Amino acid sequence: MSRLPFTFADIESDCVIETGHYRLDGRSLGMRIRVPEPLMQQAPYNSSAYDFLQQLRPQIFAYGLLEFPNLPLNPQNHTLAQRAPQQHAYSSNPYMTDFCQSPHQDTPPYPTAFWLDAPRQYFATWVMSERGLEKFYRQGQGLAASELEALHRELVPASLAEGWGLLLNQQPGLLLIDNSHHQSLYHARTCNFAAQDAQPDFCQDEAMYAFNEVGLLNYIDMLDSRRGTQHRDSDEVERVRQFMQRENLAG
């Protein structure tokens, strides 16, 4: 893959860009970058997720959610590949085995990348505002872990109707999410309940590849015990380490 440096100006000159197409609690956010198909396998669009996370820091901070629809997957140095929970029965990590998660931020203030190579049928990423986070924990107070799915069934559609939640990360492409206090976005794995109810015996789903700088440097061999050695680049790991040392990002 290319290591040619790039800037947002390079992307802006090539691509159709939309901004403010999402709303949470009345505020607009989001940047959608549509890469022309002939350019998708060329630099800089064949870069790793970490290149996008680092070169587009200001845009992630400013817009909260950056999407590259249909951008071909580059799995290099992914921290985990999350499929249906049934496919991770070997794992003790609830991030791999739970159908629904409590909303959270991944290692703030460092942003997160999720990348899909094909449509995801049975799961999605639920993104919410800080008000939504408070509502979730207020309504879920005292609930057992086994009751989390029922809470999602109730609150996911309510969040969409009331404007404090979004359902993302179901179609192919790259998604970058801000984890800073500036945007105060929180996310969780949730179910596509209609699809699961229609096919209750489903046992697999498309892999959702996750990328996170802190995870890459510290947890890549803990998150998924069967992660293996594929799609690893030790030179990039060192570049990420040096970038983070220079950046010295603070919450």
PyMOL commands that set and color helices and strands:
alter all, ss='L'
color gray80, all
select helices_A, chain A and resi 8-14+37-39+49-55+57-63+85-88+94-97+130-139+145-162+193-198+213-218+220-223+234-247
alter helices_A, ss='H'
color red, helices_A
select strands_A, chain A and resi 16-24+27-34+65-69+80-82+112-116+123-128+165-168+173-177+186-191+208-212
alter strands_A, ss='S'
color yellow, strands_A
deselect
rebuild
show_as cartoon
